[in-house]
Amino acid sequence: MKPLHLILSLSVLLFGSCSTKPQADLLLYNAVVYAVDDDFSVHDAIAVSDGRVVGVGAKADLEQGFSMDSVLDLDGAIVFPGFIDAHCHVMGYAQALLTADLRAAGSEEEMVLLLKRWYDLQLERGFTLDRVQGWGWDQNNWPGKEMPERSLLDSLFPDVPVILRRVDGHAVLVNGKALEADQVCCPDGLKGGEIVMDGDRPTGLLIDNAVERVEDWTPDKAQMEEALKLAEQNLLAHGLTGLHDAGLPKEEWMLLRSMSSTGDFRIPISCMASDDPENFAFLRESGPIEEDRFWLRSVKFYSDGALGSRGALLLEPYADAPHAHGLPVTSREDMKERLEEVYAMGLQACVHAIGDSANRMVLKLYADQLQDDHNRRWRVEHAQVVQPGDRHWFSDHGIIPSVQPTHATSDADWAEDRLGADRMAAAYAYSSLRAQLGILPLGTDFPVEDIDPLKTFYSAVSRKDFSGMPESGFLTSESLSREEAIRGMTVEAAYAQFREAETGSLEPGKWADLVVLDTDLMECAEEAIPIARILSTWIRGERLFSAQDPN
């Protein structure tokens, strides 16, 4: 790419002879503009036309090179390429807005009382619920850190089924009415999951594939459309201009596709199809989808569960549960067969792998399939515990580790309990993983974690949560530099969805997807990051969120 001053000089030469200059729609100036290009260059203005960047540089140079329809003084604000969440669950977040939020519960009793208050409020509003649903509980935040059971739920909700999803989505607590309604009584024939029993009595705790035995309450299409519109408002307010949804059934991605085509959902989104027969049948028949703001060219698989619910598949037993190794959600044979089909269809594979055993299996299967084909951009989602001796497969075969820094800081209080001290060098090793391929796309996994990408940035560079804990940081040798973190939230996330030529950096020809902040994340004190504010969010040159907008 030619330097900007050459591009501008060419423009002046080409158009100066007839006293005309190329037209630009908008000049944003008096700013600190991080282009996040190869040189990580910094400028003070950016010119936009037809939704694309046409120049970055000094205000005077841009004004000399272009005629401006309008100008906007940003009053010294900071501009980055718009943040892209490389692993999230948009439909899950939207649906969570319609269910009870239990994340604040500090004990099992608090969880049930929060649910009861939410349920009573719905009744007061005139809603009749044939199922009660909540999400976000985490026993690791409770005294004793014991998994819950259904006795208290049964006493307060004797007549209506209740389904409460753990924060990671890999476990649910249900009451007796839900067990009865869905005929969940015993673990016979169950693979890749667990129905926790107390003798011959189900405790109400279901883990991984057992979760599928209960039926969630499902909002209708109109409710989901309204929830998605609300979700989008929240996401734009946090500076998000791109999303990778990590696994959707056909009915759900079709809704997002429809809303994208009508302009009812404006954030560009790349969806991974979930691993199910309907999606495979569609992809065999129709191939990948490449539309204006909607893409479907990936398939999401699960190799294991989550560390918090002891479903992550480990090479050695859990340090705090010596009888347990975790759960293989998909067998090696089934995974191999699916990956072969994905490769034959020219699609991108994205596999959830948490434990070191799961990561080793997935990396070996990827290596066998990919060989020297390094541009398939197959991804390992989470790559949470990867033995150092297994990391070479990422660079050997162009495999992308896709990680979520807030998982590290959320798990900091109990991860060593699960893994033991000897395995901690293999865990949440973001700097080591980035060194393999030179990129590390970053996401949140919302609604498992918060939607806020500033928390992603802060956790990546400080290895602390937004409250500043742990005070000394968590496994700080694996922290990312500020530049690495911003790249992971922008251009490297774009690369992971094959969109780096169109977005992810502020360079001429790319979409003008950008976020404006009041704080320079590259230069500010660490403690200033959590209080930074998003001032505006722009997609394709259109301001879709402004902090000054009363709405």
HELIX and SHEET records of a PDB file:
HELIX    1   1 LEU A    4  GLY A   16  1                                  13    
HELIX    2   2 LYS A   59  GLY A   65  1                                   7    
HELIX    3   3 VAL A   90  ALA A   96  1                                   7    
HELIX    4   4 GLU A  108  GLU A  124  1                                  17    
HELIX    5   5 GLN A  139  ASN A  141  5                                   3    
HELIX    6   6 PRO A  143  LYS A  145  5                                   3    
HELIX    7   7 SER A  151  LEU A  156  1                                   6    
HELIX    8   8 GLY A  176  ALA A  181  1                                   6    
HELIX    9   9 ASN A  209  ARG A  213  5                                   5    
HELIX   10  10 LYS A  221  ALA A  237  1                                  17    
HELIX   11  11 LYS A  250  THR A  262  1                                  13    
HELIX   12  12 PRO A  277  SER A  286  1                                  10    
HELIX   13  13 ARG A  332  ALA A  344  1                                  13    
HELIX   14  14 ASP A  356  LEU A  370  1                                  15    
HELIX   15  15 PRO A  388  ASP A  390  5                                   3    
HELIX   16  16 HIS A  392  HIS A  397  1                                   6    
HELIX   17  17 PRO A  405  ASP A  411  1                                   7    
HELIX   18  18 ALA A  415  LEU A  419  1                                   5    
HELIX   19  19 ALA A  421  ALA A  426  5                                   6    
HELIX   20  20 TYR A  430  LEU A  437  1                                   8    
HELIX   21  21 PRO A  453  SER A  462  1                                  10    
HELIX   22  22 THR A  476  GLU A  478  5                                   3    
HELIX   23  23 ARG A  482  MET A  489  1                                   8    
HELIX   24  24 VAL A  491  TYR A  495  1                                   5    
HELIX   25  25 GLU A  526  ILE A  531  5                                   6    
SHEET    1   A 7 ARG A  52  GLY A  57  0                                        
SHEET    2   A 7 VAL A  42  SER A  49 -1                                        
SHEET    3   A 7 GLN A  23  TYR A  34 -1                                        
SHEET    4   A 7 SER A  67  PRO A  81  1                                        
SHEET    5   A 7 LEU A 514  LEU A 517 -1                                        
SHEET    6   A 7 ILE A 534  ILE A 539 -1                                        
SHEET    7   A 7 GLU A 542  SER A 546 -1                                        
SHEET    1   B 5 PHE A  83  CYS A  88  0                                        
SHEET    2   B 5 LEU A 240  LEU A 248  1                                        
SHEET    3   B 5 ILE A 269  SER A 274  1                                        
SHEET    4   B 5 PHE A 294  TYR A 302  1                                        
SHEET    5   B 5 ILE A 289  GLU A 290 -1                                        
SHEET    1   C 7 PHE A  83  CYS A  88  0                                        
SHEET    2   C 7 LEU A 240  LEU A 248  1                                        
SHEET    3   C 7 ILE A 269  SER A 274  1                                        
SHEET    4   C 7 PHE A 294  TYR A 302  1                                        
SHEET    5   C 7 GLN A 348  ALA A 353  1                                        
SHEET    6   C 7 ARG A 379  HIS A 382  1                                        
SHEET    7   C 7 ILE A 400  SER A 402  1                                        
SHEET    1   D 6 ALA A 100  ASP A 101  0                                        
SHEET    2   D 6 VAL A 132  TRP A 137  1                                        
SHEET    3   D 6 VAL A 162  ARG A 166  1                                        
SHEET    4   D 6 ALA A 171  VAL A 174 -1                                        
SHEET    5   D 6 ARG A 201  ASP A 208 -1                                        
SHEET    6   D 6 GLY A 193  ASP A 198 -1                                        
END                                                                             
